[in-house]
C-alpha cells in the first residue's frame, strides 16, 4: 500500500459533491455514499473540524482529525483545505492523509521513520529532509513501501548546483537563496512556492509547493516536509520535446497506443515476478460522436483533452493512462490490492467525468462506460485480460452506459466463453463492427451508384474518424480531383509520392503509408518535411495504380495535431481506397471529370451569390 492523498470537494452547505480516486476507496461503501461532512468526522471533533473548514486560510493551515472509514473505524488524518474550482463552481477541497500504519511504508531508515509522521502531515509522496547537525539535505520518494533517495547532499552544495545548472528561472534566484537560508534556520513552519526543474532535469520548470515543519528528535533538529505541484502549475518552457520523448498523444497528454501497450506488457511481466495484482481498464466516452456532429471537431477535441486530464489526475502515479484510439482510453492500474481499490478508482472516473461535462452541452450527456480485468485473477496474458476487459466494456454499454463492470468468473466466465466460441452467443454492436458493416454497404452501393457511394462514405469517414480532410489525387500531375473537408492550397497535388523515398516507405505495407506521428516516417526526411509543410500530422496514404506505376493517391489526414489511428480506421481507409483502385478506369476518369465540373459549378454559384 502506498501513501495516498484523499480529496473531498464540498459546497457552501458542507455537502460532499465529489472526490478523487482515493476518496472513493477510503470512504465509499457499496450501497451507501457519504453525503455530508457530519457523516465522516468523529462526533467529538465535529465542532472544531467544521470551524477549521470554514476558516482555514487557503493552502496553509493543517491539522489532524479523526475520520470515519468505510469500515466504520475512525482513523487520524492530517487535513489541509484549499479553495478550488469544480465544473466552474467554487468549492472547498479537503486533502487528507492517514497516519495509521505509516511505519510499514518505510523499512530501511530508522531516522526517517522517526520523522515521517510530520512529513506526512504535508500530503503527498515526495518529501524533503534537512538535518541541521550535518547540514545534509535530501529528497525522498515513497515507492512500494520503501524510501528511495532522489538525492542526498550538503544543502549549500545543492543550492550551488541548482543555480549553476539553471534549475530555476533567473527571476527566482534571490527567492531561492532566501528559501535555502530559511530551511537552515529550522523555523517551526515552512510554506514556499518555487518554480524549478530539479524533478525534470531542467527540461520543464514547474511550480512546486514546499510545505514543512521543524522536528526535534534525540537532540537533533530537522526540517521535514513535502513537495507537490502547485494547483496552478504552469510550464514556463515548451514541452514539445519532452512530449515527443515520452511518446505522448499530443491532444490528450496521455500515452499513445503503442506506448501504453508496451507499458502494459512490461507491467504484466513485472507483476508476475513480484506477485502483484494489476488491472487493465478500458474507458470509452459515451455519446462522443454526437458532439462532433452537433458542435464540430474542435468541441470534440476539447472533450478528449479534458478526459485525458481527468484520467491523468485520477490515476496519477498509481498507474498509466493511454489513448487507445478515437474516444477510447486504456489504463494500467498498479497495486490493485483488493476489489475496493478497483471500485474506488473506477467510481472516481465515472463520477468525475459525468460531473465535469454535466453542463457543457445542453442536449448531450458525456459519461463513461468502463470495462476492467485483473491480473492474475482473470488471466495471465495481455490478450486474455484485454479481451475480458473489452467484454466487460460492452456489457456496460449494453446495460445502459455510465457504469463500470470488472470481470468476475462467477458472473461472466460462461457468457464470455460462449461469446468467444460462438459469435451468435453474444453480439456486440461495437464501433469496429458498425464500421465494417458500413464499408460492406458502401461496396454494394458502389456497383449501382458509384459517385454517390464514394461521396457518402468519405463524408461519413471524415466525420466519424475525426479527420480534417479526405482527398483523392489522380492523373499525370497527381492533382487533387476531390476533397471532403478542409481544402488547403498547400495540398493541390501529391507529386511527392513519385520520389524514391516514398517508394521505400511503401515497401512496408505494399500500397499504403501510415503515419500516426511525424517521427513514424523514420529517415524519410523529405516526405516528413513535405507533410509537415502541409500541416499534416497524422495520415493514411494509399496509392492508386501500382507501386511501379502510381496513377493516383487517396489521403486521410488529420491536420494540426498527431493522434494514434485505431486499427479499424486503418482497415476501413485501406478498404475504401482498394475498392476505388479496382474501379474501371473509365469510372475513375469520369469521377474526376464529374468532380471538376461540380467544383466549377460551385464556384460559379458562389460568384453569382456574391454578385446578386
C-alpha positions as CSV (number, residue, x, y, z in Angstrom):
1,X,0.0,0.0,0.0
2,X,1.3,3.5,-0.8
3,X,0.9,6.8,0.8
4,X,-2.3,8.3,-0.7
5,X,-4.0,11.7,-0.7
6,X,-7.8,11.8,-0.4
7,X,-9.5,14.8,-1.8
8,X,-13.1,15.7,-0.9
9,X,-14.9,18.5,-2.7
10,X,-17.6,20.3,-0.7
11,X,-20.0,23.1,-1.4
12,X,-21.1,26.0,0.8
13,X,-23.5,23.8,2.7
14,X,-20.7,21.4,3.5
15,X,-22.3,18.7,1.3
16,X,-19.8,16.4,-0.4
17,X,-20.1,16.9,-4.2
18,X,-17.2,14.8,-5.4
19,X,-13.8,13.3,-4.6
20,X,-10.8,11.7,-6.1
21,X,-9.9,8.0,-6.5
22,X,-8.5,7.6,-3.0
23,X,-11.6,9.3,-1.5
24,X,-13.9,6.7,-3.0
25,X,-11.6,3.9,-1.9
26,X,-11.3,5.2,1.7
27,X,-14.9,6.4,2.4
28,X,-17.4,4.9,0.0
29,X,-19.2,1.8,0.9
30,X,-21.1,-0.3,-1.5
31,X,-24.7,0.8,-1.5
32,X,-24.0,3.9,0.6
33,X,-22.3,7.2,-0.2
34,X,-21.4,9.7,2.5
35,X,-23.2,12.9,1.6
36,X,-22.2,15.4,4.3
37,X,-19.1,16.2,6.4
38,X,-21.1,15.3,9.5
39,X,-21.1,11.7,8.4
40,X,-17.3,11.2,8.2
41,X,-16.0,13.3,11.2
42,X,-15.7,11.9,14.7
43,X,-18.6,13.3,16.8
44,X,-16.2,14.6,19.4
45,X,-14.3,16.6,16.8
46,X,-17.3,17.8,14.8
47,X,-17.4,21.4,16.1
48,X,-13.7,22.1,15.8
49,X,-13.5,20.4,12.4
50,X,-16.4,22.4,10.9
51,X,-14.8,25.6,12.2
52,X,-11.5,24.6,10.7
53,X,-13.0,24.0,7.3
54,X,-14.8,27.3,7.2
55,X,-12.0,29.4,8.5
56,X,-8.8,27.7,7.2
57,X,-6.5,30.0,5.2
58,X,-6.1,28.9,1.7
59,X,-3.2,26.3,1.2
60,X,-1.5,27.0,4.5
61,X,-3.3,25.6,7.6
62,X,-3.2,22.0,8.5
63,X,-4.2,19.9,11.5
64,X,-5.3,16.3,12.4
65,X,-8.8,15.0,12.8
66,X,-10.4,11.5,13.1
67,X,-12.4,10.4,10.1
68,X,-14.8,7.5,9.7
69,X,-13.6,5.0,7.1
70,X,-15.9,2.8,5.0
71,X,-15.3,0.1,7.7
72,X,-16.8,2.4,10.3
73,X,-13.4,2.7,12.0
74,X,-12.2,6.2,12.9
75,X,-8.6,7.0,11.7
76,X,-6.5,10.0,12.3
77,X,-5.8,12.0,9.1
78,X,-3.8,15.2,8.5
79,X,-6.1,17.7,6.9
80,X,-5.5,20.7,4.7
81,X,-8.1,22.9,3.0
82,X,-7.8,24.7,-0.4
83,X,-10.2,26.8,-2.5
84,X,-10.7,25.3,-6.0
85,X,-13.0,25.2,-9.0
86,X,-15.1,22.2,-9.9
87,X,-17.3,22.4,-13.0
88,X,-16.8,26.2,-13.0
89,X,-18.1,26.5,-9.4
90,X,-16.1,27.5,-6.3
91,X,-15.7,24.6,-3.8
92,X,-13.5,23.9,-0.9
93,X,-11.2,20.9,-1.2
94,X,-10.2,18.9,1.8
95,X,-6.9,17.0,1.4
96,X,-6.3,14.2,3.8
97,X,-3.5,11.7,4.6
98,X,-4.0,8.9,7.1
99,X,-1.2,8.4,9.7
100,X,-2.0,4.8,10.6
101,X,0.4,2.1,9.7
102,X,2.9,4.7,8.3
103,X,5.9,2.9,9.7
104,X,5.2,-0.1,7.3
105,X,5.9,2.2,4.4
106,X,9.5,2.8,5.4
107,X,11.7,-0.1,6.5
108,X,15.2,0.9,5.7
109,X,15.9,4.2,7.5
110,X,15.4,4.4,11.3
111,X,15.8,8.2,11.4
112,X,13.3,8.7,8.6
113,X,10.8,6.5,10.5
114,X,11.1,8.9,13.5
115,X,10.3,11.9,11.4
116,X,7.9,10.6,8.7
117,X,4.8,11.5,10.6
118,X,5.5,15.2,10.4
119,X,6.3,14.8,6.7
120,X,3.0,13.1,6.1
121,X,1.2,16.0,7.6
122,X,2.1,17.7,4.3
123,X,0.1,15.4,2.0
124,X,1.9,13.6,-0.8
125,X,4.5,11.1,-1.7
126,X,7.7,13.1,-2.3
127,X,9.5,14.5,0.8
128,X,12.4,16.7,1.7
129,X,14.5,16.4,4.8
130,X,17.1,18.7,6.3
131,X,19.3,17.8,9.3
132,X,20.8,20.8,11.0
133,X,23.7,19.0,12.7
134,X,25.1,17.7,9.4
135,X,23.7,20.4,7.1
136,X,22.5,17.5,4.9
137,X,19.5,18.0,2.6
138,X,17.7,15.2,0.8
139,X,14.7,14.4,-1.3
140,X,13.0,11.1,-0.8
141,X,10.1,9.3,-2.6
142,X,8.0,6.7,-1.0
143,X,7.8,3.8,-3.5
144,X,6.5,0.3,-3.0
145,X,6.7,0.7,0.8
146,X,10.3,1.9,0.8
147,X,12.0,5.2,0.9
148,X,14.0,5.9,-2.3
149,X,16.6,8.7,-2.3
150,X,16.3,11.1,-5.2
151,X,19.5,12.7,-4.0
152,X,21.2,13.5,-0.7
153,X,24.0,16.1,-0.2
154,X,25.1,19.2,1.7
155,X,22.4,21.9,1.3
156,X,24.9,24.6,0.3
157,X,26.3,22.3,-2.4
158,X,22.7,21.6,-3.6
159,X,22.0,25.3,-3.7
160,X,25.1,25.9,-5.8
161,X,24.2,23.1,-8.2
162,X,20.6,24.4,-8.6
163,X,21.9,27.9,-9.5
164,X,24.8,26.8,-11.8
165,X,22.7,24.2,-13.7
166,X,19.9,26.7,-14.4
167,X,17.3,24.6,-12.5
168,X,15.2,27.7,-11.8
169,X,14.4,30.9,-13.7
170,X,16.7,33.9,-13.1
171,X,13.8,35.9,-11.6
172,X,13.6,33.5,-8.7
173,X,17.3,33.3,-7.9
174,X,17.1,35.6,-4.8
175,X,13.9,34.0,-3.6
176,X,15.5,30.5,-3.9
177,X,18.5,31.7,-1.8
178,X,16.2,33.0,0.8
179,X,14.3,29.7,0.8
180,X,17.5,27.8,1.5
181,X,18.5,30.1,4.3
182,X,15.1,29.7,5.8
183,X,15.4,25.9,5.8
184,X,18.8,26.2,7.5
185,X,17.2,28.3,10.2
186,X,14.8,25.5,11.0
187,X,11.7,27.5,11.6
188,X,8.6,26.0,13.1
189,X,6.8,26.0,9.7
190,X,7.8,26.5,6.0
191,X,5.4,27.3,3.2
192,X,7.1,28.4,-0.1
193,X,6.3,28.1,-3.7
194,X,9.2,28.0,-6.2
195,X,9.5,27.5,-10.0
196,X,12.2,25.0,-10.6
197,X,13.2,22.0,-12.7
198,X,15.0,19.6,-10.4
199,X,12.4,16.9,-10.9
200,X,12.7,17.1,-14.7
201,X,16.4,17.6,-15.0
202,X,15.7,21.2,-16.1
203,X,13.5,20.2,-19.1
204,X,10.4,21.7,-17.6
205,X,10.1,24.5,-15.0
206,X,7.2,23.6,-12.7
207,X,5.6,25.5,-9.8
208,X,6.2,23.4,-6.6
209,X,4.9,23.9,-3.1
210,X,7.4,23.2,-0.3
211,X,5.5,22.7,2.9
212,X,7.3,21.7,6.0
213,X,7.8,22.0,9.8
214,X,10.5,21.7,12.4
215,X,11.1,18.5,14.3
216,X,13.4,17.7,17.2
217,X,14.4,14.1,18.0
218,X,17.0,12.8,20.4
219,X,18.7,16.2,20.4
220,X,18.9,16.5,16.7
221,X,16.9,19.3,14.8
222,X,15.3,18.6,11.5
223,X,13.0,20.2,9.0
224,X,10.7,17.7,7.3
225,X,8.3,18.5,4.5
226,X,6.6,17.6,1.4
227,X,6.9,18.7,-2.2
228,X,3.9,18.8,-4.5
229,X,3.0,20.5,-7.8
230,X,1.1,23.7,-7.2
231,X,-2.6,23.6,-8.2
232,X,-1.9,26.4,-10.6
233,X,1.3,24.9,-12.0
234,X,2.3,26.4,-15.4
235,X,5.1,25.2,-17.6
236,X,7.5,28.1,-18.4
237,X,9.1,26.4,-21.4
238,X,7.9,24.5,-24.3
239,X,7.1,20.8,-23.6
240,X,7.1,19.6,-27.2
241,X,10.5,17.9,-27.0
242,X,9.5,16.1,-23.8
243,X,6.2,15.0,-25.2
244,X,7.9,13.5,-28.2
245,X,10.4,11.8,-25.9
246,X,7.7,10.3,-23.8
247,X,5.6,9.2,-26.8
248,X,2.5,11.2,-25.6
249,X,-0.7,11.7,-27.6
250,X,-0.4,15.5,-28.1
251,X,-4.2,16.1,-27.8
252,X,-5.0,14.2,-24.6
253,X,-1.5,14.3,-23.0
254,X,-1.8,10.6,-22.3
255,X,0.5,7.8,-23.7
256,X,-0.2,6.9,-27.3
257,X,-1.5,3.4,-28.3
258,X,1.9,1.9,-29.0
259,X,3.5,3.1,-25.8
260,X,0.6,2.2,-23.4
261,X,0.6,-1.3,-25.0
262,X,4.3,-1.7,-24.3
263,X,3.8,-0.4,-20.7
264,X,1.1,-3.0,-20.2
265,X,3.2,-5.8,-21.4
266,X,6.1,-4.7,-19.2
267,X,4.0,-4.3,-16.1
268,X,2.4,-7.7,-16.6
269,X,5.9,-9.3,-16.6
270,X,6.9,-7.3,-13.5
271,X,3.7,-8.2,-11.7
272,X,4.2,-11.9,-12.4
273,X,7.7,-11.7,-11.0
274,X,6.7,-9.8,-7.9
275,X,3.4,-11.4,-7.3
276,X,1.5,-8.1,-7.7
277,X,-2.1,-7.6,-8.8
278,X,-2.7,-5.0,-11.6
279,X,-5.7,-4.1,-13.6
280,X,-6.2,-3.4,-17.3
281,X,-9.0,-0.9,-17.8
282,X,-10.7,0.3,-21.0
283,X,-12.6,3.6,-20.7
284,X,-14.9,4.6,-23.5
285,X,-16.7,8.0,-23.7
286,X,-20.4,7.7,-24.1
287,X,-22.2,9.9,-26.7
288,X,-19.0,11.4,-28.1
289,X,-19.9,11.2,-31.8
290,X,-23.0,13.5,-31.4
291,X,-20.6,16.2,-30.0
292,X,-18.6,16.1,-33.3
293,X,-21.8,16.0,-35.3
294,X,-23.6,18.9,-33.5
295,X,-20.7,21.1,-32.3
296,X,-17.8,20.3,-34.6
297,X,-14.5,18.6,-34.1
298,X,-13.0,21.5,-32.1
299,X,-15.5,20.8,-29.4
300,X,-14.8,17.0,-29.7
301,X,-11.1,17.7,-29.3
302,X,-11.8,19.7,-26.2
303,X,-13.8,16.8,-24.7
304,X,-10.9,14.4,-25.4
305,X,-8.4,16.8,-24.0
306,X,-10.4,17.2,-20.7
307,X,-11.0,13.5,-20.5
308,X,-7.3,12.8,-20.7
309,X,-6.7,15.4,-18.0
310,X,-9.3,13.7,-15.8
311,X,-7.8,10.3,-16.2
312,X,-4.3,11.5,-15.6
313,X,-5.4,13.3,-12.4
314,X,-7.3,10.3,-11.0
315,X,-4.7,7.7,-11.9
316,X,-1.7,9.9,-11.0
317,X,1.4,7.9,-10.0
318,X,-0.7,4.8,-9.3
319,X,-0.7,3.7,-12.9
320,X,-0.5,4.7,-16.6
321,X,-3.1,6.2,-19.0
322,X,-3.1,5.9,-22.8
323,X,-5.3,6.9,-25.6
324,X,-6.2,3.6,-27.5
325,X,-7.9,5.3,-30.4
326,X,-10.8,7.7,-31.1
327,X,-12.6,8.3,-27.8
328,X,-11.3,5.2,-26.1
329,X,-8.7,5.2,-23.3
330,X,-6.6,2.4,-21.8
331,X,-5.4,2.4,-18.2
332,X,-2.9,0.2,-16.4
333,X,-3.5,0.3,-12.7
334,X,-0.7,-0.8,-10.3
335,X,-1.2,-2.4,-6.9
336,X,-4.8,-3.3,-7.1
337,X,-4.8,-5.0,-3.7
338,X,-8.5,-5.7,-3.5
339,X,-11.8,-5.1,-5.0
340,X,-12.4,-1.9,-3.0
341,X,-9.3,-0.3,-4.5
342,X,-10.5,-1.1,-8.0
343,X,-14.1,0.1,-7.3
344,X,-12.8,3.3,-5.9
345,X,-10.8,4.1,-9.0
346,X,-13.5,3.2,-11.5
347,X,-16.1,5.1,-9.5
348,X,-13.9,8.2,-9.4
349,X,-13.6,8.1,-13.2
350,X,-17.4,7.7,-13.6
351,X,-18.4,10.5,-11.3
352,X,-15.6,13.0,-12.2
353,X,-16.3,12.6,-15.9
354,X,-20.0,13.0,-15.5
355,X,-19.7,16.0,-13.2
356,X,-17.1,17.6,-15.4
357,X,-19.3,17.6,-18.5
358,X,-22.6,17.9,-16.8
359,X,-23.4,21.4,-18.0
360,X,-21.1,21.5,-21.1
361,X,-23.7,20.6,-23.6
362,X,-27.4,21.2,-23.2
363,X,-28.5,18.1,-25.2
364,X,-25.6,15.7,-24.9
365,X,-24.5,14.0,-21.7
366,X,-20.9,12.9,-21.8
367,X,-20.4,9.9,-19.5
368,X,-18.1,6.8,-19.5
369,X,-18.5,3.1,-19.9
370,X,-15.7,1.1,-18.3
371,X,-14.5,-2.5,-18.5
372,X,-11.7,-4.0,-16.4
373,X,-9.9,-7.2,-15.8
374,X,-7.3,-8.0,-13.1
375,X,-4.1,-9.9,-13.3
376,X,-3.7,-12.7,-12.2
377,X,-7.3,-13.3,-11.2
378,X,-8.7,-13.1,-14.7
379,X,-5.8,-14.2,-16.8
380,X,-2.1,-14.3,-17.3
381,X,-1.6,-12.7,-20.7
382,X,-2.3,-9.3,-22.2
383,X,-4.6,-10.7,-24.9
384,X,-6.7,-12.6,-22.4
385,X,-7.0,-9.7,-20.0
386,X,-7.7,-7.2,-22.7
387,X,-10.4,-9.3,-24.3
388,X,-12.1,-9.8,-20.9
389,X,-11.9,-6.0,-20.2
390,X,-13.4,-5.3,-23.6
391,X,-16.1,-7.9,-22.9
392,X,-17.0,-6.0,-19.7
393,X,-16.9,-2.7,-21.5
394,X,-19.6,-3.8,-23.9
395,X,-21.6,-5.3,-21.1
396,X,-21.5,-1.9,-19.5
397,X,-22.7,-0.3,-22.8
398,X,-25.4,-2.9,-23.2
399,X,-26.7,-2.2,-19.7
400,X,-27.2,1.5,-20.4
401,X,-23.8,3.1,-20.3
402,X,-22.4,5.4,-17.5
403,X,-21.2,2.4,-15.4
404,X,-18.3,0.1,-14.8
405,X,-18.0,-3.6,-14.9
406,X,-15.0,-5.6,-13.9
407,X,-14.6,-9.3,-14.9
408,X,-15.8,-11.8,-12.3
409,X,-15.7,-15.5,-13.1
410,X,-18.9,-16.3,-11.2
411,X,-20.8,-13.7,-13.2
412,X,-19.1,-13.5,-16.6
413,X,-17.0,-16.5,-17.4
414,X,-19.6,-18.8,-19.0
415,X,-21.0,-15.9,-21.1
416,X,-17.5,-14.8,-22.1
417,X,-16.5,-18.3,-23.2
418,X,-19.7,-18.6,-25.2
419,X,-19.1,-15.3,-26.9
420,X,-15.6,-16.5,-27.9
421,X,-16.7,-19.9,-29.1
422,X,-20.0,-18.9,-30.7
423,X,-20.4,-15.4,-32.3
424,X,-24.1,-16.0,-32.2
425,X,-24.0,-16.2,-28.4
426,X,-23.3,-12.5,-27.6
427,X,-23.4,-9.9,-30.4
428,X,-21.8,-6.6,-29.7
429,X,-22.6,-3.5,-31.8
430,X,-19.2,-2.0,-31.2
431,X,-17.8,0.7,-33.4
432,X,-15.5,-1.7,-35.3
433,X,-18.4,-3.9,-36.3
434,X,-20.5,-0.9,-37.3
435,X,-17.8,0.5,-39.5
436,X,-17.2,-2.8,-41.2
437,X,-20.9,-3.1,-41.9
438,X,-20.9,0.5,-43.3
439,X,-18.0,-0.5,-45.6
440,X,-19.9,-3.6,-46.7
441,X,-22.9,-1.4,-47.6
442,X,-20.6,1.0,-49.5
443,X,-19.2,-1.8,-51.6
444,X,-22.7,-2.9,-52.5
445,X,-23.7,0.6,-53.5
446,X,-20.5,1.1,-55.4
447,X,-21.8,-1.0,-58.3
448,X,-25.1,0.8,-58.5
449,X,-24.4,4.5,-57.8
450,X,-20.6,4.8,-57.6
451,X,-20.4,8.6,-57.4
452,X,-22.9,8.9,-54.6
453,X,-21.4,5.9,-52.8
454,X,-17.9,7.4,-52.9
455,X,-19.1,10.8,-51.7
456,X,-21.3,9.4,-48.9
457,X,-18.7,7.0,-47.4
458,X,-15.9,9.7,-47.5
459,X,-18.2,12.2,-45.7
460,X,-19.0,9.5,-43.1
461,X,-15.4,8.6,-42.6
462,X,-14.3,12.3,-42.2
463,X,-16.9,12.9,-39.5
464,X,-16.7,9.6,-37.7
465,X,-12.8,9.3,-37.7
466,X,-12.3,12.9,-36.7
467,X,-10.5,13.7,-39.9
468,X,-9.6,17.1,-41.3
469,X,-9.9,16.0,-44.9
470,X,-10.0,13.1,-47.3
471,X,-8.5,13.9,-50.7
472,X,-8.2,12.0,-54.0
473,X,-5.4,12.8,-56.4
474,X,-5.4,11.5,-59.9
475,X,-3.7,11.9,-63.3
476,X,-0.2,12.5,-64.6
477,X,0.4,15.5,-62.3
478,X,-1.4,13.9,-59.3
479,X,-3.6,16.9,-59.0
480,X,-6.4,16.8,-56.4
481,X,-9.7,15.9,-58.0
482,X,-11.8,15.6,-54.9
483,X,-11.7,16.7,-51.3
484,X,-14.1,16.4,-48.4
485,X,-13.1,18.7,-45.5
486,X,-10.5,21.4,-45.4
487,X,-9.2,22.3,-48.9
488,X,-5.8,23.7,-48.2
489,X,-3.9,25.3,-51.1
490,X,-0.8,23.5,-49.8
491,X,-2.4,20.2,-50.9
492,X,-3.3,20.9,-54.5
493,X,-1.1,18.0,-55.7
494,X,0.7,14.9,-54.4
495,X,3.8,14.7,-56.7
496,X,5.9,13.9,-53.6
497,X,4.8,10.3,-53.8
498,X,6.8,9.9,-57.0
499,X,10.1,10.1,-55.2
500,X,12.4,7.1,-54.4
501,X,12.0,7.9,-50.7
502,X,8.2,7.4,-50.8
503,X,8.7,4.2,-52.7
504,X,10.8,2.9,-49.9
505,X,8.0,3.7,-47.4
506,X,5.6,1.7,-49.5
507,X,7.6,-1.5,-49.1
508,X,6.4,-2.0,-45.5
509,X,2.7,-2.3,-46.4
510,X,2.8,-2.7,-50.2
511,X,0.3,0.1,-51.2
512,X,-0.1,2.4,-48.3
513,X,1.8,4.5,-45.8
514,X,0.5,5.1,-42.3
515,X,1.8,7.9,-40.1
516,X,0.4,8.3,-36.6
517,X,3.2,10.8,-35.6
518,X,5.7,12.5,-37.9
519,X,8.6,10.6,-36.3
520,X,7.0,7.3,-37.6
521,X,8.4,8.2,-41.0
522,X,11.9,7.4,-39.7
523,X,14.7,8.5,-42.1
524,X,12.2,9.7,-44.8
525,X,13.1,13.3,-44.2
526,X,11.8,14.6,-47.5
527,X,8.4,13.1,-47.1
528,X,8.1,14.1,-43.5
529,X,9.1,17.7,-44.3
530,X,6.6,17.8,-47.1
531,X,3.7,16.6,-44.9
532,X,4.7,18.9,-42.1
533,X,4.8,21.8,-44.6
534,X,1.2,20.9,-45.4
535,X,0.5,20.8,-41.7
536,X,-0.4,17.1,-41.9
537,X,0.4,15.4,-38.6
538,X,-1.4,12.0,-38.9
539,X,-2.2,10.4,-42.3
540,X,-3.0,7.2,-44.1
541,X,-1.9,7.4,-47.8
542,X,-2.9,4.7,-50.3
543,X,-1.6,4.8,-53.8
544,X,-3.8,4.1,-56.9
545,X,-2.4,2.1,-59.7
546,X,0.7,0.1,-58.5
547,X,4.0,0.9,-56.8
548,X,5.7,0.7,-60.2
549,X,3.1,2.9,-61.9
550,X,1.4,5.3,-59.5
551,X,-1.7,6.8,-61.1
552,X,-3.2,8.5,-58.0
553,X,-3.4,8.7,-54.2
554,X,-6.0,8.8,-51.6
555,X,-5.1,10.6,-48.3
556,X,-6.9,10.5,-44.9
557,X,-5.4,13.4,-43.0
558,X,-5.5,14.9,-39.5
559,X,-4.2,18.5,-39.7
560,X,-2.6,20.4,-36.9
561,X,-2.3,17.5,-34.3
562,X,-1.0,14.0,-34.2
563,X,-3.0,11.1,-32.9
564,X,-3.0,7.3,-32.9
565,X,-5.1,5.6,-35.6
566,X,-7.4,2.9,-34.4
567,X,-6.9,-0.3,-36.3
568,X,-10.4,-0.4,-37.7
569,X,-9.9,3.2,-39.0
570,X,-6.8,2.0,-40.9
571,X,-8.6,-1.1,-42.2
572,X,-11.6,0.8,-43.4
573,X,-9.5,3.5,-45.1
574,X,-7.5,0.9,-46.9
575,X,-10.7,-1.0,-47.8
576,X,-12.2,2.1,-49.4
577,X,-9.0,3.0,-51.3
578,X,-8.6,-0.5,-52.5
579,X,-12.2,-0.6,-53.8
580,X,-11.7,2.8,-55.5
581,X,-8.5,1.5,-57.1
582,X,-10.3,-1.6,-58.5
583,X,-12.9,0.5,-60.3
584,X,-12.7,0.5,-64.1
585,X,-10.5,3.3,-65.4
586,X,-13.5,4.9,-67.2
587,X,-15.3,5.4,-63.9
588,X,-12.3,6.9,-62.2
589,X,-11.8,9.3,-65.2
590,X,-15.5,10.1,-65.2
591,X,-15.4,10.7,-61.5
592,X,-12.5,13.1,-61.9
593,X,-14.4,15.0,-64.6
594,X,-17.6,15.0,-62.5
595,X,-15.7,16.5,-59.6
596,X,-14.1,19.1,-61.8
597,X,-17.4,20.2,-63.3
598,X,-19.1,20.2,-59.9
599,X,-16.3,22.4,-58.4
600,X,-16.7,24.8,-61.3
601,X,-20.4,24.9,-60.8
602,X,-20.0,25.5,-57.1
603,X,-17.6,28.4,-57.8
604,X,-19.9,29.9,-60.3
605,X,-22.8,29.7,-57.9
606,X,-20.7,31.3,-55.2
607,X,-19.8,34.2,-57.6
608,X,-23.5,34.6,-58.6
609,X,-24.5,34.8,-55.0
610,X,-21.9,37.5,-54.3
611,X,-22.9,39.5,-57.4
612,X,-26.5,39.1,-56.5
